[in-house]
Amino acid sequence: MRSIVAFPVCAALLSCSAPIFAATPLPAEGSYGFDWHKNPNAVHCEPVSKALIKQFKKCEIGDGSFGGDPVQAYTCTISSHSEYMVYASKAACAKSLETEKSNE
């Protein structure tokens, strides 16, 4: 009798946990970012809003330093012509943007 009960419980647990592993990590509202596909001299760090987050198709966490001091950032794709680098703070965003501008 245990095996009959255990199977549905295990199946239910696995089906509930699957969406958690498939979820795309998203930056927090109020973090700061810039669209690095645009001219670096024309962009600035801006607060990330809920509306902007909803536009993100895919986000990945990685190094967003552009060759400067390592800093964790999200790379969030909107389209093939728009991709945001998103940082936890305005200072980290500004420093990375300045490094990216100096690389151009």
Jmol script that loads the backbone (N, CA, C; Angstrom):
load data "model"
ATOM      1  N   MET A   1       0.807  -1.195   0.000  1.00  0.00           N
ATOM      2  CA  MET A   1       0.000   0.000   0.000  1.00  0.00           C
ATOM      3  C   MET A   1       0.857   1.269   0.000  1.00  0.00           C
ATOM      4  N   ARG A   2       2.022   1.201   0.585  1.00  0.00           N
ATOM      5  CA  ARG A   2       2.883   2.385   0.634  1.00  0.00           C
ATOM      6  C   ARG A   2       3.300   2.833  -0.767  1.00  0.00           C
ATOM      7  N   SER A   3       3.621   1.897  -1.618  1.00  0.00           N
ATOM      8  CA  SER A   3       4.079   2.265  -2.960  1.00  0.00           C
ATOM      9  C   SER A   3       2.990   2.963  -3.761  1.00  0.00           C
ATOM     10  N   ILE A   4       1.750   2.628  -3.538  1.00  0.00           N
ATOM     11  CA  ILE A   4       0.651   3.282  -4.249  1.00  0.00           C
ATOM     12  C   ILE A   4       0.524   4.731  -3.796  1.00  0.00           C
ATOM     13  N   VAL A   5       0.685   4.980  -2.504  1.00  0.00           N
ATOM     14  CA  VAL A   5       0.584   6.335  -1.963  1.00  0.00           C
ATOM     15  C   VAL A   5       1.829   7.140  -2.312  1.00  0.00           C
ATOM     16  N   ALA A   6       2.993   6.516  -2.243  1.00  0.00           N
ATOM     17  CA  ALA A   6       4.245   7.231  -2.474  1.00  0.00           C
ATOM     18  C   ALA A   6       4.361   7.730  -3.906  1.00  0.00           C
ATOM     19  N   PHE A   7       3.916   6.957  -4.880  1.00  0.00           N
ATOM     20  CA  PHE A   7       4.044   7.371  -6.275  1.00  0.00           C
ATOM     21  C   PHE A   7       3.323   8.690  -6.577  1.00  0.00           C
ATOM     22  N   PRO A   8       2.031   8.847  -6.226  1.00  0.00           N
ATOM     23  CA  PRO A   8       1.370  10.127  -6.510  1.00  0.00           C
ATOM     24  C   PRO A   8       1.999  11.293  -5.758  1.00  0.00           C
ATOM     25  N   VAL A   9       2.466  11.054  -4.538  1.00  0.00           N
ATOM     26  CA  VAL A   9       3.098  12.131  -3.771  1.00  0.00           C
ATOM     27  C   VAL A   9       4.381  12.568  -4.450  1.00  0.00           C
ATOM     28  N   CYS A  10       5.220  11.626  -4.875  1.00  0.00           N
ATOM     29  CA  CYS A  10       6.469  11.960  -5.575  1.00  0.00           C
ATOM     30  C   CYS A  10       6.185  12.678  -6.890  1.00  0.00           C
ATOM     31  N   ALA A  11       5.223  12.185  -7.630  1.00  0.00           N
ATOM     32  CA  ALA A  11       4.876  12.812  -8.904  1.00  0.00           C
ATOM     33  C   ALA A  11       4.391  14.237  -8.687  1.00  0.00           C
ATOM     34  N   ALA A  12       3.607  14.457  -7.646  1.00  0.00           N
ATOM     35  CA  ALA A  12       3.103  15.797  -7.354  1.00  0.00           C
ATOM     36  C   ALA A  12       4.247  16.734  -6.970  1.00  0.00           C
ATOM     37  N   LEU A  13       5.165  16.249  -6.164  1.00  0.00           N
ATOM     38  CA  LEU A  13       6.305  17.077  -5.770  1.00  0.00           C
ATOM     39  C   LEU A  13       7.177  17.439  -6.965  1.00  0.00           C
ATOM     40  N   LEU A  14       7.438  16.490  -7.837  1.00  0.00           N
ATOM     41  CA  LEU A  14       8.260  16.769  -9.017  1.00  0.00           C
ATOM     42  C   LEU A  14       7.588  17.745  -9.961  1.00  0.00           C
ATOM     43  N   SER A  15       6.291  17.612 -10.158  1.00  0.00           N
ATOM     44  CA  SER A  15       5.603  18.520 -11.073  1.00  0.00           C
ATOM     45  C   SER A  15       5.517  19.918 -10.504  1.00  0.00           C
ATOM     46  N   CYS A  16       5.480  20.049  -9.200  1.00  0.00           N
ATOM     47  CA  CYS A  16       5.436  21.373  -8.579  1.00  0.00           C
ATOM     48  C   CYS A  16       6.799  22.053  -8.613  1.00  0.00           C
ATOM     49  N   SER A  17       7.859  21.271  -8.536  1.00  0.00           N
ATOM     50  CA  SER A  17       9.191  21.871  -8.481  1.00  0.00           C
ATOM     51  C   SER A  17       9.749  22.198  -9.866  1.00  0.00           C
ATOM     52  N   ALA A  18       9.247  21.612 -10.914  1.00  0.00           N
ATOM     53  CA  ALA A  18       9.798  21.830 -12.254  1.00  0.00           C
ATOM     54  C   ALA A  18       9.791  23.293 -12.677  1.00  0.00           C
ATOM     55  N   PRO A  19       8.706  24.049 -12.479  1.00  0.00           N
ATOM     56  CA  PRO A  19       8.724  25.451 -12.901  1.00  0.00           C
ATOM     57  C   PRO A  19       9.753  26.296 -12.153  1.00  0.00           C
ATOM     58  N   ILE A  20      10.075  25.925 -10.924  1.00  0.00           N
ATOM     59  CA  ILE A  20      11.058  26.679 -10.155  1.00  0.00           C
ATOM     60  C   ILE A  20      12.423  26.613 -10.837  1.00  0.00           C
ATOM     61  N   PHE A  21      12.816  25.440 -11.308  1.00  0.00           N
ATOM     62  CA  PHE A  21      14.110  25.282 -11.943  1.00  0.00           C
ATOM     63  C   PHE A  21      14.146  25.921 -13.325  1.00  0.00           C
ATOM     64  N   ALA A  22      13.008  26.080 -13.965  1.00  0.00           N
ATOM     65  CA  ALA A  22      12.941  26.642 -15.309  1.00  0.00           C
ATOM     66  C   ALA A  22      12.845  28.162 -15.292  1.00  0.00           C
ATOM     67  N   ALA A  23      12.626  28.754 -14.133  1.00  0.00           N
ATOM     68  CA  ALA A  23      12.428  30.200 -14.040  1.00  0.00           C
ATOM     69  C   ALA A  23      13.700  30.957 -14.406  1.00  0.00           C
ATOM     70  N   THR A  24      13.523  32.041 -15.107  1.00  0.00           N
ATOM     71  CA  THR A  24      14.628  32.915 -15.476  1.00  0.00           C
ATOM     72  C   THR A  24      14.901  33.864 -14.317  1.00  0.00           C
ATOM     73  N   PRO A  25      16.151  34.018 -13.903  1.00  0.00           N
ATOM     74  CA  PRO A  25      16.441  34.977 -12.843  1.00  0.00           C
ATOM     75  C   PRO A  25      16.190  36.390 -13.354  1.00  0.00           C
ATOM     76  N   LEU A  26      15.585  37.207 -12.528  1.00  0.00           N
ATOM     77  CA  LEU A  26      15.302  38.585 -12.922  1.00  0.00           C
ATOM     78  C   LEU A  26      15.902  39.539 -11.909  1.00  0.00           C
ATOM     79  N   PRO A  27      16.366  40.688 -12.369  1.00  0.00           N
ATOM     80  CA  PRO A  27      16.885  41.690 -11.432  1.00  0.00           C
ATOM     81  C   PRO A  27      15.742  42.300 -10.618  1.00  0.00           C
ATOM     82  N   ALA A  28      16.090  42.910  -9.516  1.00  0.00           N
ATOM     83  CA  ALA A  28      15.098  43.543  -8.649  1.00  0.00           C
ATOM     84  C   ALA A  28      14.685  44.900  -9.197  1.00  0.00           C
ATOM     85  N   GLU A  29      13.438  45.224  -8.984  1.00  0.00           N
ATOM     86  CA  GLU A  29      12.973  46.572  -9.309  1.00  0.00           C
ATOM     87  C   GLU A  29      13.774  47.553  -8.451  1.00  0.00           C
ATOM     88  N   GLY A  30      14.208  48.660  -9.036  1.00  0.00           N
ATOM     89  CA  GLY A  30      15.007  49.637  -8.312  1.00  0.00           C
ATOM     90  C   GLY A  30      16.506  49.447  -8.480  1.00  0.00           C
ATOM     91  N   SER A  31      16.921  48.335  -9.108  1.00  0.00           N
ATOM     92  CA  SER A  31      18.341  48.196  -9.445  1.00  0.00           C
ATOM     93  C   SER A  31      18.614  49.150 -10.614  1.00  0.00           C
ATOM     94  N   TYR A  32      19.854  49.224 -11.062  1.00  0.00           N
ATOM     95  CA  TYR A  32      20.214  50.183 -12.111  1.00  0.00           C
ATOM     96  C   TYR A  32      20.822  49.484 -13.314  1.00  0.00           C
ATOM     97  N   GLY A  33      20.525  50.003 -14.499  1.00  0.00           N
ATOM     98  CA  GLY A  33      21.067  49.394 -15.695  1.00  0.00           C
ATOM     99  C   GLY A  33      21.110  50.345 -16.874  1.00  0.00           C
ATOM    100  N   PHE A  34      21.697  49.842 -17.959  1.00  0.00           N
ATOM    101  CA  PHE A  34      21.777  50.583 -19.218  1.00  0.00           C
ATOM    102  C   PHE A  34      21.760  49.596 -20.366  1.00  0.00           C
ATOM    103  N   ASP A  35      21.295  50.059 -21.515  1.00  0.00           N
ATOM    104  CA  ASP A  35      21.245  49.227 -22.718  1.00  0.00           C
ATOM    105  C   ASP A  35      22.604  49.335 -23.398  1.00  0.00           C
ATOM    106  N   TRP A  36      23.401  48.289 -23.276  1.00  0.00           N
ATOM    107  CA  TRP A  36      24.774  48.371 -23.773  1.00  0.00           C
ATOM    108  C   TRP A  36      24.883  48.160 -25.276  1.00  0.00           C
ATOM    109  N   HIS A  37      23.789  47.901 -25.963  1.00  0.00           N
ATOM    110  CA  HIS A  37      23.820  47.837 -27.422  1.00  0.00           C
ATOM    111  C   HIS A  37      23.680  49.224 -28.047  1.00  0.00           C
ATOM    112  N   LYS A  38      23.328  50.181 -27.250  1.00  0.00           N
ATOM    113  CA  LYS A  38      23.212  51.552 -27.756  1.00  0.00           C
ATOM    114  C   LYS A  38      24.562  52.255 -27.632  1.00  0.00           C
ATOM    115  N   ASN A  39      24.693  53.375 -28.278  1.00  0.00           N
ATOM    116  CA  ASN A  39      25.922  54.167 -28.213  1.00  0.00           C
ATOM    117  C   ASN A  39      26.239  54.476 -26.747  1.00  0.00           C
ATOM    118  N   PRO A  40      27.390  54.047 -26.236  1.00  0.00           N
ATOM    119  CA  PRO A  40      27.701  54.260 -24.822  1.00  0.00           C
ATOM    120  C   PRO A  40      27.742  55.729 -24.421  1.00  0.00           C
ATOM    121  N   ASN A  41      27.996  56.613 -25.378  1.00  0.00           N
ATOM    122  CA  ASN A  41      28.017  58.042 -25.047  1.00  0.00           C
ATOM    123  C   ASN A  41      26.612  58.617 -24.946  1.00  0.00           C
ATOM    124  N   ALA A  42      25.603  57.874 -25.391  1.00  0.00           N
ATOM    125  CA  ALA A  42      24.226  58.359 -25.361  1.00  0.00           C
ATOM    126  C   ALA A  42      23.393  57.712 -24.255  1.00  0.00           C
ATOM    127  N   VAL A  43      23.939  56.745 -23.531  1.00  0.00           N
ATOM    128  CA  VAL A  43      23.173  56.071 -22.485  1.00  0.00           C
ATOM    129  C   VAL A  43      23.653  56.496 -21.110  1.00  0.00           C
ATOM    130  N   HIS A  44      22.815  56.251 -20.134  1.00  0.00           N
ATOM    131  CA  HIS A  44      23.168  56.503 -18.738  1.00  0.00           C
ATOM    132  C   HIS A  44      22.510  55.429 -17.877  1.00  0.00           C
ATOM    133  N   CYS A  45      22.980  55.289 -16.663  1.00  0.00           N
ATOM    134  CA  CYS A  45      22.387  54.340 -15.734  1.00  0.00           C
ATOM    135  C   CYS A  45      21.025  54.866 -15.310  1.00  0.00           C
ATOM    136  N   GLU A  46      20.042  53.981 -15.392  1.00  0.00           N
ATOM    137  CA  GLU A  46      18.683  54.362 -15.031  1.00  0.00           C
ATOM    138  C   GLU A  46      18.082  53.312 -14.114  1.00  0.00           C
ATOM    139  N   PRO A  47      17.151  53.724 -13.238  1.00  0.00           N
ATOM    140  CA  PRO A  47      16.498  52.738 -12.382  1.00  0.00           C
ATOM    141  C   PRO A  47      15.702  51.740 -13.222  1.00  0.00           C
ATOM    142  N   VAL A  48      15.720  50.500 -12.813  1.00  0.00           N
ATOM    143  CA  VAL A  48      14.985  49.450 -13.518  1.00  0.00           C
ATOM    144  C   VAL A  48      13.577  49.378 -12.921  1.00  0.00           C
ATOM    145  N   SER A  49      12.592  49.575 -13.776  1.00  0.00           N
ATOM    146  CA  SER A  49      11.195  49.573 -13.352  1.00  0.00           C
ATOM    147  C   SER A  49      10.543  48.222 -13.607  1.00  0.00           C
ATOM    148  N   LYS A  50       9.356  48.018 -13.038  1.00  0.00           N
ATOM    149  CA  LYS A  50       8.592  46.791 -13.305  1.00  0.00           C
ATOM    150  C   LYS A  50       8.287  46.679 -14.789  1.00  0.00           C
ATOM    151  N   ALA A  51       7.958  47.808 -15.414  1.00  0.00           N
ATOM    152  CA  ALA A  51       7.632  47.805 -16.848  1.00  0.00           C
ATOM    153  C   ALA A  51       8.819  47.328 -17.680  1.00  0.00           C
ATOM    154  N   LEU A  52      10.024  47.765 -17.332  1.00  0.00           N
ATOM    155  CA  LEU A  52      11.218  47.333 -18.057  1.00  0.00           C
ATOM    156  C   LEU A  52      11.467  45.850 -17.818  1.00  0.00           C
ATOM    157  N   ILE A  53      11.333  45.399 -16.584  1.00  0.00           N
ATOM    158  CA  ILE A  53      11.553  43.986 -16.260  1.00  0.00           C
ATOM    159  C   ILE A  53      10.615  43.099 -17.071  1.00  0.00           C
ATOM    160  N   LYS A  54       9.395  43.528 -17.269  1.00  0.00           N
ATOM    161  CA  LYS A  54       8.429  42.744 -18.044  1.00  0.00           C
ATOM    162  C   LYS A  54       8.843  42.589 -19.504  1.00  0.00           C
ATOM    163  N   GLN A  55       9.688  43.498 -20.013  1.00  0.00           N
ATOM    164  CA  GLN A  55      10.152  43.423 -21.394  1.00  0.00           C
ATOM    165  C   GLN A  55      11.290  42.425 -21.580  1.00  0.00           C
ATOM    166  N   PHE A  56      11.963  42.055 -20.489  1.00  0.00           N
ATOM    167  CA  PHE A  56      13.104  41.156 -20.586  1.00  0.00           C
ATOM    168  C   PHE A  56      12.643  39.769 -21.018  1.00  0.00           C
ATOM    169  N   LYS A  57      13.237  39.260 -22.100  1.00  0.00           N
ATOM    170  CA  LYS A  57      12.933  37.924 -22.606  1.00  0.00           C
ATOM    171  C   LYS A  57      13.763  36.862 -21.893  1.00  0.00           C
ATOM    172  N   LYS A  58      15.000  37.246 -21.529  1.00  0.00           N
ATOM    173  CA  LYS A  58      15.936  36.307 -20.909  1.00  0.00           C
ATOM    174  C   LYS A  58      16.955  37.101 -20.115  1.00  0.00           C
ATOM    175  N   CYS A  59      17.287  36.634 -18.937  1.00  0.00           N
ATOM    176  CA  CYS A  59      18.333  37.257 -18.124  1.00  0.00           C
ATOM    177  C   CYS A  59      19.301  36.182 -17.643  1.00  0.00           C
ATOM    178  N   GLU A  60      20.568  36.536 -17.613  1.00  0.00           N
ATOM    179  CA  GLU A  60      21.606  35.659 -17.081  1.00  0.00           C
ATOM    180  C   GLU A  60      22.463  36.457 -16.119  1.00  0.00           C
ATOM    181  N   ILE A  61      22.941  35.797 -15.090  1.00  0.00           N
ATOM    182  CA  ILE A  61      23.810  36.447 -14.111  1.00  0.00           C
ATOM    183  C   ILE A  61      25.253  36.133 -14.468  1.00  0.00           C
ATOM    184  N   GLY A  62      26.100  37.157 -14.449  1.00  0.00           N
ATOM    185  CA  GLY A  62      27.510  36.955 -14.758  1.00  0.00           C
ATOM    186  C   GLY A  62      28.316  38.184 -14.402  1.00  0.00           C
ATOM    187  N   ASP A  63      29.516  38.279 -14.964  1.00  0.00           N
ATOM    188  CA  ASP A  63      30.395  39.416 -14.729  1.00  0.00           C
ATOM    189  C   ASP A  63      29.997  40.561 -15.656  1.00  0.00           C
ATOM    190  N   GLY A  64      29.735  41.706 -15.089  1.00  0.00           N
ATOM    191  CA  GLY A  64      29.345  42.864 -15.884  1.00  0.00           C
ATOM    192  C   GLY A  64      30.349  43.986 -15.795  1.00  0.00           C
ATOM    193  N   SER A  65      31.614  43.647 -15.679  1.00  0.00           N
ATOM    194  CA  SER A  65      32.641  44.660 -15.426  1.00  0.00           C
ATOM    195  C   SER A  65      33.223  45.308 -16.677  1.00  0.00           C
ATOM    196  N   PHE A  66      33.029  44.702 -17.852  1.00  0.00           N
ATOM    197  CA  PHE A  66      33.631  45.187 -19.100  1.00  0.00           C
ATOM    198  C   PHE A  66      35.145  45.301 -18.980  1.00  0.00           C
ATOM    199  N   GLY A  67      35.754  44.393 -18.210  1.00  0.00           N
ATOM    200  CA  GLY A  67      37.200  44.357 -18.077  1.00  0.00           C
ATOM    201  C   GLY A  67      37.741  45.102 -16.872  1.00  0.00           C
ATOM    202  N   GLY A  68      36.870  45.759 -16.121  1.00  0.00           N
ATOM    203  CA  GLY A  68      37.303  46.442 -14.898  1.00  0.00           C
ATOM    204  C   GLY A  68      37.263  45.482 -13.725  1.00  0.00           C
ATOM    205  N   ASP A  69      37.093  46.034 -12.529  1.00  0.00           N
ATOM    206  CA  ASP A  69      36.966  45.191 -11.345  1.00  0.00           C
ATOM    207  C   ASP A  69      35.736  44.300 -11.490  1.00  0.00           C
ATOM    208  N   PRO A  70      35.846  43.009 -11.176  1.00  0.00           N
ATOM    209  CA  PRO A  70      34.705  42.104 -11.327  1.00  0.00           C
ATOM    210  C   PRO A  70      33.499  42.581 -10.511  1.00  0.00           C
ATOM    211  N   VAL A  71      32.338  42.536 -11.141  1.00  0.00           N
ATOM    212  CA  VAL A  71      31.091  42.902 -10.469  1.00  0.00           C
ATOM    213  C   VAL A  71      29.968  42.047 -11.044  1.00  0.00           C
ATOM    214  N   GLN A  72      29.116  41.555 -10.163  1.00  0.00           N
ATOM    215  CA  GLN A  72      28.003  40.718 -10.605  1.00  0.00           C
ATOM    216  C   GLN A  72      26.933  41.593 -11.240  1.00  0.00           C
ATOM    217  N   ALA A  73      26.403  41.118 -12.368  1.00  0.00           N
ATOM    218  CA  ALA A  73      25.350  41.854 -13.071  1.00  0.00           C
ATOM    219  C   ALA A  73      24.466  40.877 -13.824  1.00  0.00           C
ATOM    220  N   TYR A  74      23.291  41.352 -14.150  1.00  0.00           N
ATOM    221  CA  TYR A  74      22.388  40.609 -15.032  1.00  0.00           C
ATOM    222  C   TYR A  74      22.584  41.125 -16.448  1.00  0.00           C
ATOM    223  N   THR A  75      22.595  40.233 -17.401  1.00  0.00           N
ATOM    224  CA  THR A  75      22.523  40.595 -18.810  1.00  0.00           C
ATOM    225  C   THR A  75      21.133  40.173 -19.251  1.00  0.00           C
ATOM    226  N   CYS A  76      20.294  41.162 -19.581  1.00  0.00           N
ATOM    227  CA  CYS A  76      18.885  40.898 -19.888  1.00  0.00           C
ATOM    228  C   CYS A  76      18.566  41.325 -21.310  1.00  0.00           C
ATOM    229  N   THR A  77      18.098  40.378 -22.090  1.00  0.00           N
ATOM    230  CA  THR A  77      17.797  40.603 -23.500  1.00  0.00           C
ATOM    231  C   THR A  77      16.346  41.019 -23.683  1.00  0.00           C
ATOM    232  N   ILE A  78      16.155  42.080 -24.467  1.00  0.00           N
ATOM    233  CA  ILE A  78      14.821  42.496 -24.894  1.00  0.00           C
ATOM    234  C   ILE A  78      14.623  42.074 -26.346  1.00  0.00           C
ATOM    235  N   SER A  79      15.626  42.352 -27.177  1.00  0.00           N
ATOM    236  CA  SER A  79      15.590  41.963 -28.591  1.00  0.00           C
ATOM    237  C   SER A  79      17.031  41.833 -29.077  1.00  0.00           C
ATOM    238  N   SER A  80      17.196  41.569 -30.366  1.00  0.00           N
ATOM    239  CA  SER A  80      18.558  41.464 -30.902  1.00  0.00           C
ATOM    240  C   SER A  80      19.265  42.814 -30.928  1.00  0.00           C
ATOM    241  N   HIS A  81      18.525  43.888 -30.732  1.00  0.00           N
ATOM    242  CA  HIS A  81      19.101  45.239 -30.748  1.00  0.00           C
ATOM    243  C   HIS A  81      19.048  45.926 -29.388  1.00  0.00           C
ATOM    244  N   SER A  82      18.600  45.201 -28.367  1.00  0.00           N
ATOM    245  CA  SER A  82      18.451  45.807 -27.041  1.00  0.00           C
ATOM    246  C   SER A  82      18.768  44.789 -25.961  1.00  0.00           C
ATOM    247  N   GLU A  83      19.834  45.070 -25.200  1.00  0.00           N
ATOM    248  CA  GLU A  83      20.250  44.183 -24.113  1.00  0.00           C
ATOM    249  C   GLU A  83      20.756  45.042 -22.962  1.00  0.00           C
ATOM    250  N   TYR A  84      20.172  44.852 -21.813  1.00  0.00           N
ATOM    251  CA  TYR A  84      20.512  45.649 -20.640  1.00  0.00           C
ATOM    252  C   TYR A  84      21.520  44.950 -19.749  1.00  0.00           C
ATOM    253  N   MET A  85      22.436  45.721 -19.219  1.00  0.00           N
ATOM    254  CA  MET A  85      23.312  45.291 -18.142  1.00  0.00           C
ATOM    255  C   MET A  85      22.689  45.899 -16.891  1.00  0.00           C
ATOM    256  N   VAL A  86      22.379  45.069 -15.894  1.00  0.00           N
ATOM    257  CA  VAL A  86      21.671  45.531 -14.704  1.00  0.00           C
ATOM    258  C   VAL A  86      22.500  45.207 -13.465  1.00  0.00           C
ATOM    259  N   TYR A  87      22.677  46.223 -12.619  1.00  0.00           N
ATOM    260  CA  TYR A  87      23.526  46.138 -11.433  1.00  0.00           C
ATOM    261  C   TYR A  87      22.713  46.405 -10.170  1.00  0.00           C
ATOM    262  N   ALA A  88      23.189  45.907  -9.044  1.00  0.00           N
ATOM    263  CA  ALA A  88      22.485  46.066  -7.773  1.00  0.00           C
ATOM    264  C   ALA A  88      22.451  47.521  -7.309  1.00  0.00           C
ATOM    265  N   SER A  89      23.473  48.297  -7.660  1.00  0.00           N
ATOM    266  CA  SER A  89      23.526  49.689  -7.192  1.00  0.00           C
ATOM    267  C   SER A  89      23.823  50.651  -8.340  1.00  0.00           C
ATOM    268  N   LYS A  90      23.490  51.905  -8.109  1.00  0.00           N
ATOM    269  CA  LYS A  90      23.767  52.949  -9.101  1.00  0.00           C
ATOM    270  C   LYS A  90      25.277  53.128  -9.268  1.00  0.00           C
ATOM    271  N   ALA A  91      26.026  53.014  -8.167  1.00  0.00           N
ATOM    272  CA  ALA A  91      27.482  53.181  -8.229  1.00  0.00           C
ATOM    273  C   ALA A  91      28.137  52.086  -9.078  1.00  0.00           C
ATOM    274  N   ALA A  92      27.714  50.837  -8.890  1.00  0.00           N
ATOM    275  CA  ALA A  92      28.274  49.729  -9.687  1.00  0.00           C
ATOM    276  C   ALA A  92      27.931  49.901 -11.161  1.00  0.00           C
ATOM    277  N   CYS A  93      26.723  50.356 -11.441  1.00  0.00           N
ATOM    278  CA  CYS A  93      26.304  50.600 -12.819  1.00  0.00           C
ATOM    279  C   CYS A  93      27.165  51.697 -13.451  1.00  0.00           C
ATOM    280  N   ALA A  94      27.309  52.806 -12.743  1.00  0.00           N
ATOM    281  CA  ALA A  94      28.079  53.938 -13.266  1.00  0.00           C
ATOM    282  C   ALA A  94      29.535  53.556 -13.525  1.00  0.00           C
ATOM    283  N   LYS A  95      30.127  52.794 -12.623  1.00  0.00           N
ATOM    284  CA  LYS A  95      31.526  52.387 -12.792  1.00  0.00           C
ATOM    285  C   LYS A  95      31.681  51.485 -14.016  1.00  0.00           C
ATOM    286  N   SER A  96      30.765  50.544 -14.191  1.00  0.00           N
ATOM    287  CA  SER A  96      30.844  49.637 -15.347  1.00  0.00           C
ATOM    288  C   SER A  96      30.567  50.368 -16.659  1.00  0.00           C
ATOM    289  N   LEU A  97      29.637  51.305 -16.646  1.00  0.00           N
ATOM    290  CA  LEU A  97      29.354  52.083 -17.837  1.00  0.00           C
ATOM    291  C   LEU A  97      30.562  52.922 -18.225  1.00  0.00           C
ATOM    292  N   GLU A  98      31.222  53.497 -17.246  1.00  0.00           N
ATOM    293  CA  GLU A  98      32.421  54.300 -17.515  1.00  0.00           C
ATOM    294  C   GLU A  98      33.526  53.418 -18.106  1.00  0.00           C
ATOM    295  N   THR A  99      33.685  52.215 -17.582  1.00  0.00           N
ATOM    296  CA  THR A  99      34.672  51.279 -18.134  1.00  0.00           C
ATOM    297  C   THR A  99      34.320  50.902 -19.564  1.00  0.00           C
ATOM    298  N   GLU A 100      33.029  50.652 -19.808  1.00  0.00           N
ATOM    299  CA  GLU A 100      32.591  50.291 -21.156  1.00  0.00           C
ATOM    300  C   GLU A 100      32.844  51.439 -22.135  1.00  0.00           C
ATOM    301  N   LYS A 101      32.604  52.661 -21.705  1.00  0.00           N
ATOM    302  CA  LYS A 101      32.849  53.836 -22.558  1.00  0.00           C
ATOM    303  C   LYS A 101      34.342  53.966 -22.882  1.00  0.00           C
ATOM    304  N   SER A 102      35.199  53.663 -21.917  1.00  0.00           N
ATOM    305  CA  SER A 102      36.631  53.787 -22.166  1.00  0.00           C
ATOM    306  C   SER A 102      37.155  52.711 -23.098  1.00  0.00           C
ATOM    307  N   ASN A 103      36.404  51.612 -23.227  1.00  0.00           N
ATOM    308  CA  ASN A 103      36.781  50.533 -24.140  1.00  0.00           C
ATOM    309  C   ASN A 103      36.414  50.823 -25.587  1.00  0.00           C
ATOM    310  N   GLU A 104      35.556  51.772 -25.821  1.00  0.00           N
ATOM    311  CA  GLU A 104      35.085  52.080 -27.180  1.00  0.00           C
ATOM    312  C   GLU A 104      36.132  52.789 -27.995  1.00  0.00           C
TER     313      GLU A 104
END
end "model"
wireframe off; spacefill off
backbone 0.3
color backbone group
